[in-house]
């Protein structure tokens, strides 16, 4: 599931029916002009020898989930039972 909160000041929420792995892209200190992007609160940067960083999701329980202002979130729900994803 893709959730984009374009509001720059107000968090939004959504009832998520199943546990999910959360991947939220954001910027540090709400500076949309920054060159640094964060994944789940950690700066994304190349590692030694230009290796990609670890892209680990954050476990998120089912229920009401909040999405910070100016963020893009992907929720992976492997147990959603969606036939189109098989």
N, C-alpha and C positions, 0 to 999 in steps of 0.2 A: 504494500500500500504506500502511496506517495502522498505526503502532506506538506503543503507549502504555506507558511504563515507570512504573508506579505505585509502585515501590519507591523510597523516599526516600534510600536510602544505597548501593544497589548498582547498578552499570551492568549492562546486559544486552547480548547480542549475537545476531546472526542472520546466516546465510549468505544473501547477496543474489545472485541468479543473473545479473543484468544490471547494467550501469552505470545510475545513476539520478541524478536531481536531488533533493537532500535539502532539506527544509524542517523545521527543528526549532524548536519553541516551548519556551522555558524561562524561568526567572526568574533574576535576578541574585543572586549570593551565597546561593543555596539558600533564600531567604526566600519561602515559599509565600504569605505574607500581603502581599507587595509589590503595588504597583499598576502596576509596570513589567514588561512581558512582552518577551522578546527573541526574535528570529527569527535563527537561525544565529549567535547571540552578539552581535547588534546590537539595541539598544533599538528597539522599535516605537513611533513617535510620529508624530502628524500633522505635516506640513510646513507651510510658509507657505501662508496662505489655506485652511487645513484640508485640504490635498491629502493623499491617502493616500501612505504611504511606498512606496518601491520594494520589491517582494516577490521578491527574487532567491533562487533556489535555489543550493545548493552542489553542485558536481559530485562524485559519489561513485562510486568504482570497484566493480565486482563483487567479491564475496568476503565475508569476515567483517567485519561492520559493528557497531560498538559504539554503544549508546544510553545516554546519561547518566541518572542517577537523576532521577525526577520530570520527565520530558520527554514531549512529544508530537511524533512525527515523521511526516511524510508523505514517501513516496518515490515520485517520478514516474518510471516506466520506459517511455518511449515505444517502445522496441524489444522490449517483452516478448512481443509477438505474441498477446495475449489477444483472441480474437474478440469478446468482450463489450464491448471498449473501442473498437471500430471504428465 
